Amino acid sequence: MEDENSHLKVVQIDDSGIGSPVGGAAIGAFDVETGIFKHKFVDVEYFQDGLYKHKEYQNRVVDIVQELFEEMGITKETHMVEICSGHIFDNVRLWLDDNEYAWMSVKIEDPLQFMIEDAFSDYLVSIGVPEKIRQIEVGRDQFMYLFNWVKNDPDARVKYCKTNGQKWKTKWSHRLYEKPRARV
């Protein structure tokens, strides 16, 4: 039996930056057949007190996916959606169901993973983070590099931080103004 969606092209959706202490998040779509890649950003304000409390960032992600699909000509009649399983896409999955898209959660790999991470790195550099950020692997090392970048000038840079989380409130924000300990 032939799969009823086998005639559909594939569009992939992924994000970058959600685990970063600095910046909002990049949301990208990649048409596997044409190689067209487009992305937009969820502004950092969505991850600060106020908007975050009501998870407005998830609604903004739905708006972004709709905008990207419109710009790229993605419809339920032409494309099957492969989407990252991250929680940032919870409302997008509901929207896909409501709009009768064929979709599945998958582990997104290159080329989209590279492209969306590169787009987020471009954003970081645009706000003043040194180019070195491009060589630091996403994860703990990048997190600490970005935290230390903020710590070097917290009054000017904290506005770029995700300040919504408990760890920010109980740990990281308090460490911004600590003086380095002298080693003896």
Salt bridges, closest charged atoms under 4 A:
ASP31 OD2 - HIS79 NE2 2.90
ASP49 OD1 - LYS169 NZ 2.72
GLU67 OE1 - LYS40 NZ 3.27
GLU67 OE2 - ARG60 NH1 3.21
GLU71 OE2 - LYS40 NZ 2.75
ASP90 OD1 - ARG93 NH2 2.78
GLU100 OE1 - LYS76 NZ 3.32
ASP118 OD1 - ARG134 NH1 3.68
ASP122 OD1 - ARG134 NH1 2.73
GLU131 OE1 - ARG134 NE 2.70
